[in-house]
């Protein structure tokens, strides 16, 4: 990949390592080392997921710090890791499906769009958006049941936390662990209970991933463009002061490439979170809360969920948990972005572009 950042005749080119596609991946590292590293990061950030979930199901807006201290005071550190075992069990197969669909789709769509005559930036954005869409849909086949079980474990003790007022719609059923929750949900509601919110999950994560990957591609080009302008001016100053420049070519090292991709991922995460946060809040409530009618509990509908949210805090209630969700999204800067793929790529195939 070569990026020109000023006039084509005079601007220096930034020569970046070639984009990592499916053929370049070291499959053993990709599926095992990558899964282990991603699981470690997920474990470190899991308490943030718990805080986000409890914020989303709370009937009032409560700061994360207040919820965190209340959990520690009433439930101890284990309260911040409720459902972690279940989540970890689902992370590895879901991530394998996600990344496989992502890389295969990105590679195929990218090649097809270039052949159709699309400019490179447009082709990259289309390929990344299509890849994010297909990856999210594939991962939800595994992740939705895991999400339902782990989130119910996260919130089942929230009624005992004084700083988080109990929500009467939270299921009164108590679970002893992931397997017990899985069994009780399957017995009470069948397979449909484990896939509660599957449709809204697709509507949440599919556009979220499409927006994330498209934004990530655009952000990378903007950042590299700024870096290119900086080195162009520096090159001009060197020519004026010393009579020589850097030859008009800049080849960043691996650390610089990964740093730029990490910043791009964070920017994309912010855009994605802002756009899709209301859907994520609705999804969480559909999977965790019930409605009570004539003494019987039944799943909430999308319409009821939206009405309850608006009644509790207006439209801004749909953005409860935005801060934690943004932090959780930073995992992509390490493992879902191209920077993460460098960790599990076949270094023999990673060459600098000469175009």
C-alpha positions as CSV (number, residue, x, y, z in Angstrom):
1,X,0.0,0.0,0.0
2,X,1.4,3.4,-0.9
3,X,-0.2,6.6,0.2
4,X,0.4,10.0,-1.5
5,X,-0.3,12.9,0.8
6,X,0.3,16.0,-1.3
7,X,0.8,16.8,-5.0
8,X,1.5,13.5,-6.7
9,X,4.6,14.9,-8.5
10,X,6.4,16.2,-5.4
11,X,4.9,14.5,-2.2
12,X,6.8,11.7,-0.5
13,X,5.2,8.3,-0.5
14,X,4.4,6.3,2.6
15,X,5.3,2.7,2.0
16,X,3.3,0.5,4.5
17,X,3.5,-3.2,5.1
18,X,1.1,-5.1,2.9
19,X,-2.4,-5.5,4.2
20,X,-2.7,-8.9,6.0
21,X,-5.2,-11.2,4.3
22,X,-6.3,-14.7,4.9
23,X,-3.4,-16.2,3.0
24,X,-0.8,-14.3,5.1
25,X,-2.1,-15.6,8.4
26,X,-0.2,-18.2,10.4
27,X,-3.3,-20.3,11.2
28,X,-1.8,-22.0,14.3
29,X,-1.0,-18.6,15.9
30,X,-4.3,-17.1,14.6
31,X,-6.6,-19.7,16.3
32,X,-4.6,-20.5,19.5
33,X,-2.2,-17.7,20.4
34,X,-4.7,-15.1,19.2
35,X,-7.5,-16.7,21.2
36,X,-5.4,-16.8,24.3
37,X,-4.3,-13.2,24.1
38,X,-7.8,-12.0,23.3
39,X,-9.2,-14.0,26.3
40,X,-6.6,-12.3,28.5
41,X,-7.7,-8.9,27.4
42,X,-11.4,-9.9,27.8
43,X,-10.7,-10.9,31.4
44,X,-9.0,-7.6,32.2
45,X,-12.0,-5.7,30.8
46,X,-14.8,-7.9,32.0
47,X,-15.6,-5.8,35.0
48,X,-16.3,-2.9,32.6
49,X,-18.8,-5.2,30.8
50,X,-20.6,-5.9,34.1
51,X,-20.8,-2.2,34.9
52,X,-22.2,-1.5,31.4
53,X,-24.8,-4.2,31.7
54,X,-26.0,-3.1,35.2
55,X,-26.2,0.5,34.0
56,X,-28.3,-0.5,31.0
57,X,-30.9,-2.5,33.1
58,X,-31.1,0.1,35.9
59,X,-34.3,2.2,36.0
60,X,-32.2,5.3,36.9
61,X,-29.0,6.8,35.6
62,X,-26.2,5.7,38.1
63,X,-22.5,6.6,37.6
64,X,-20.2,3.7,37.0
65,X,-18.0,4.5,39.9
66,X,-21.0,4.3,42.3
67,X,-22.0,1.0,40.9
68,X,-18.5,-0.4,41.1
69,X,-18.0,0.6,44.8
70,X,-21.4,-0.8,45.7
71,X,-20.6,-4.1,44.0
72,X,-17.3,-4.3,45.9
73,X,-19.0,-3.4,49.2
74,X,-21.9,-5.9,48.9
75,X,-20.5,-8.7,46.7
76,X,-16.7,-8.4,46.7
77,X,-14.4,-8.7,43.7
78,X,-16.3,-11.8,42.6
79,X,-19.3,-9.6,41.8
80,X,-17.3,-7.9,39.1
81,X,-16.7,-11.3,37.4
82,X,-20.1,-12.8,37.5
83,X,-20.6,-14.8,34.3
84,X,-17.0,-14.6,33.3
85,X,-16.5,-18.3,33.0
86,X,-19.5,-18.6,30.7
87,X,-18.4,-15.6,28.6
88,X,-14.8,-17.0,28.3
89,X,-16.2,-20.4,27.1
90,X,-18.1,-18.6,24.3
91,X,-15.3,-16.1,23.5
92,X,-13.0,-18.6,21.8
93,X,-15.4,-20.2,19.3
94,X,-17.3,-16.9,18.7
95,X,-14.0,-15.2,18.0
96,X,-12.9,-18.0,15.7
97,X,-16.1,-17.7,13.7
98,X,-15.8,-13.9,13.7
99,X,-12.3,-13.6,12.5
100,X,-12.6,-16.4,9.9
101,X,-15.7,-14.7,8.4
102,X,-14.0,-11.3,8.6
103,X,-10.8,-12.2,6.9
104,X,-12.3,-14.4,4.2
105,X,-15.0,-11.8,3.3
106,X,-12.5,-8.9,3.4
107,X,-10.1,-10.7,1.1
108,X,-12.7,-11.8,-1.4
109,X,-14.8,-8.5,-1.4
110,X,-11.6,-6.4,-1.6
111,X,-10.4,-8.3,-4.6
112,X,-13.8,-8.1,-6.3
113,X,-14.3,-4.4,-5.7
114,X,-10.8,-3.6,-7.1
115,X,-11.6,-5.6,-10.2
116,X,-14.8,-3.7,-10.7
117,X,-12.8,-0.5,-11.0
118,X,-13.5,1.1,-7.6
119,X,-10.7,3.4,-6.3
120,X,-8.5,1.9,-3.6
121,X,-10.0,3.9,-0.7
122,X,-13.6,3.1,-1.7
123,X,-12.8,-0.6,-2.3
124,X,-11.1,-0.8,1.2
125,X,-14.1,0.8,2.9
126,X,-16.6,-1.5,1.1
127,X,-14.5,-4.6,1.8
128,X,-14.2,-3.7,5.5
129,X,-17.9,-2.9,5.9
130,X,-18.9,-6.2,4.2
131,X,-16.4,-8.1,6.3
132,X,-17.7,-6.6,9.6
133,X,-21.3,-7.4,8.6
134,X,-20.7,-11.0,7.8
135,X,-18.4,-11.6,10.8
136,X,-21.0,-10.2,13.2
137,X,-23.7,-12.4,11.8
138,X,-21.5,-15.5,12.0
139,X,-20.4,-14.8,15.6
140,X,-24.0,-14.3,16.9
141,X,-24.8,-17.9,16.2
142,X,-22.6,-18.8,19.1
143,X,-22.5,-15.5,21.1
144,X,-26.3,-14.9,21.6
145,X,-26.8,-17.9,23.9
146,X,-23.6,-17.0,25.8
147,X,-24.7,-13.4,26.0
148,X,-28.1,-14.3,27.4
149,X,-26.6,-16.6,30.1
150,X,-23.7,-14.4,31.1
151,X,-25.8,-11.2,31.3
152,X,-28.4,-12.9,33.5
153,X,-25.5,-13.9,35.8
154,X,-24.2,-10.3,35.8
155,X,-27.4,-8.7,37.0
156,X,-29.0,-11.4,39.2
157,X,-27.6,-9.9,42.4
158,X,-28.2,-6.2,41.4
159,X,-31.4,-6.2,43.5
160,X,-29.3,-6.6,46.6
161,X,-27.1,-3.6,45.8
162,X,-28.5,-0.6,47.5
163,X,-26.9,1.9,45.0
164,X,-28.5,0.1,42.1
165,X,-32.3,0.2,42.7
166,X,-33.9,-3.1,41.9
167,X,-35.7,-3.4,38.6
168,X,-38.9,-5.4,39.1
169,X,-38.5,-6.8,35.6
170,X,-35.2,-8.5,36.4
171,X,-35.8,-12.3,36.5
172,X,-36.3,-13.5,40.0
173,X,-34.7,-16.9,39.1
174,X,-31.4,-17.4,40.8
175,X,-28.6,-19.2,39.0
176,X,-25.7,-21.1,40.6
177,X,-23.5,-20.8,37.6
178,X,-23.4,-20.8,33.8
179,X,-24.4,-24.5,33.4
180,X,-27.3,-24.1,35.9
181,X,-28.5,-20.9,34.1
182,X,-28.3,-22.6,30.7
183,X,-30.3,-25.6,32.0
184,X,-33.0,-23.5,33.7
185,X,-33.4,-21.1,30.7
186,X,-33.6,-24.1,28.3
187,X,-36.2,-25.8,30.6
188,X,-38.3,-22.7,31.1
189,X,-38.3,-21.2,27.6
190,X,-36.7,-23.8,25.3
191,X,-34.1,-23.0,22.7
192,X,-36.0,-19.8,22.0
193,X,-35.0,-18.6,25.5
194,X,-31.3,-19.0,24.7
195,X,-31.7,-17.0,21.5
196,X,-33.8,-14.2,23.0
197,X,-32.8,-11.0,21.3
198,X,-31.1,-12.8,18.4
199,X,-32.7,-10.5,15.9
200,X,-31.9,-7.3,17.7
201,X,-28.3,-8.7,18.3
202,X,-27.9,-9.0,14.5
203,X,-29.3,-5.5,14.1
204,X,-26.9,-4.2,16.7
205,X,-23.6,-5.9,15.9
206,X,-23.9,-6.2,12.2
207,X,-24.2,-2.4,11.5
208,X,-21.9,-1.8,14.4
209,X,-19.1,-3.9,12.9
210,X,-19.8,-2.6,9.4
211,X,-19.5,1.0,10.7
212,X,-16.5,0.1,12.8
213,X,-14.5,-1.4,10.0
214,X,-15.5,1.2,7.4
215,X,-14.6,4.0,9.9
216,X,-11.3,2.2,10.8
217,X,-10.3,2.2,7.1
218,X,-11.1,5.9,6.7
219,X,-9.4,6.9,9.9
220,X,-6.2,5.1,9.0
221,X,-6.0,7.0,5.7
222,X,-6.6,10.3,7.4
223,X,-3.9,9.6,10.0
224,X,-1.4,8.4,7.5
225,X,-2.3,11.5,5.4
226,X,-1.4,13.7,8.3
227,X,1.9,11.9,8.9
228,X,2.7,12.1,5.2
229,X,2.2,15.9,5.2
230,X,4.4,16.2,8.3
231,X,7.3,14.3,6.6
232,X,6.7,16.2,3.3
233,X,7.3,19.5,5.1
234,X,10.3,18.0,7.0
235,X,11.7,16.8,3.7
236,X,11.3,20.2,2.2
237,X,13.1,21.9,5.2
238,X,15.9,19.4,4.9
239,X,16.3,20.2,1.2
240,X,16.4,23.9,1.8
241,X,18.8,23.7,4.8
242,X,21.1,20.9,3.8
243,X,20.5,20.4,0.1
244,X,19.2,16.9,0.5
245,X,16.0,15.2,1.6
246,X,14.9,11.7,2.4
247,X,14.3,10.8,-1.2
248,X,10.5,11.2,-1.0
249,X,9.9,7.8,0.6
250,X,8.9,7.1,4.2
251,X,8.8,3.5,5.5
252,X,7.4,3.4,9.0
253,X,8.5,0.6,11.3
254,X,6.2,-2.0,12.7
255,X,5.6,-0.1,16.0
256,X,4.5,3.0,14.2
257,X,2.2,1.0,12.0
258,X,0.5,-0.8,15.0
259,X,0.3,2.5,16.9
260,X,-1.5,4.2,14.0
261,X,-3.9,1.3,13.6
262,X,-4.6,1.3,17.3
263,X,-5.5,5.0,17.2
264,X,-7.6,4.4,14.2
265,X,-9.4,1.6,16.0
266,X,-10.2,3.8,19.0
267,X,-11.6,6.5,16.7
268,X,-13.7,3.9,14.9
269,X,-14.9,2.5,18.2
270,X,-16.2,5.9,19.2
271,X,-18.1,6.4,16.0
272,X,-19.6,2.9,16.2
273,X,-20.6,3.2,19.9
274,X,-22.4,6.5,19.3
275,X,-24.4,5.2,16.4
276,X,-25.3,1.8,17.7
277,X,-25.5,2.3,21.5
278,X,-29.3,2.6,21.7
279,X,-29.7,-0.8,19.9
280,X,-27.2,-2.3,22.4
281,X,-29.2,-1.1,25.4
282,X,-32.4,-2.4,23.9
283,X,-30.7,-5.8,23.2
284,X,-29.4,-6.1,26.7
285,X,-32.8,-5.4,28.2
286,X,-34.6,-7.9,25.9
287,X,-32.2,-10.6,27.0
288,X,-32.3,-9.9,30.7
289,X,-35.6,-8.4,31.7
290,X,-39.2,-9.8,31.7
291,X,-42.6,-8.2,31.7
292,X,-45.2,-9.2,34.3
293,X,-48.8,-9.5,33.2
294,X,-51.6,-11.1,35.1
295,X,-49.1,-12.6,37.5
296,X,-47.2,-14.3,34.7
297,X,-43.7,-13.3,33.5
298,X,-43.0,-13.2,29.8
299,X,-40.3,-11.7,27.5
300,X,-40.4,-8.0,26.8
301,X,-41.1,-6.8,23.3
302,X,-38.9,-4.2,21.5
303,X,-41.8,-1.7,21.7
304,X,-42.2,-2.2,25.5
305,X,-38.5,-1.9,26.0
306,X,-38.3,1.4,24.2
307,X,-41.3,2.8,26.0
308,X,-39.9,1.8,29.4
309,X,-36.5,3.4,28.6
310,X,-38.2,6.7,27.4
311,X,-40.4,6.7,30.5
312,X,-37.5,6.1,32.8
313,X,-35.1,8.8,31.4
314,X,-36.1,10.0,28.0
315,X,-34.1,9.2,24.9
316,X,-30.9,9.7,26.7
317,X,-31.6,6.5,28.7
318,X,-30.8,4.6,25.5
319,X,-27.2,5.7,26.0
320,X,-26.7,4.3,29.5
321,X,-23.4,2.5,29.6
322,X,-21.8,4.4,26.7
323,X,-18.6,5.0,28.6
324,X,-18.0,1.4,29.5
325,X,-19.0,0.2,26.1
326,X,-16.4,2.5,24.5
327,X,-13.7,1.1,26.7
328,X,-14.7,-2.5,25.9
329,X,-14.5,-1.6,22.2
330,X,-10.8,-0.8,22.6
331,X,-10.1,-4.6,22.5
332,X,-10.5,-4.3,18.7
333,X,-7.5,-2.0,18.6
334,X,-5.4,-4.9,19.7
335,X,-6.9,-8.0,18.1
336,X,-9.6,-7.1,15.6
337,X,-7.6,-4.4,13.7
338,X,-4.8,-5.1,11.3
339,X,-2.4,-4.2,14.1
340,X,-3.6,-7.3,16.0
341,X,-3.3,-9.4,12.9
342,X,0.5,-8.6,12.8
343,X,0.8,-10.6,16.0
344,X,-0.5,-13.7,14.3
345,X,0.7,-13.1,10.8
346,X,3.3,-15.2,8.9
347,X,6.3,-12.8,8.9
348,X,7.7,-14.5,5.8
349,X,4.8,-13.2,3.8
350,X,4.6,-9.7,5.3
351,X,6.4,-7.5,2.7
352,X,6.4,-3.8,2.1
353,X,4.4,-2.7,-0.9
354,X,6.4,-1.5,-3.8
355,X,3.5,0.0,-5.7
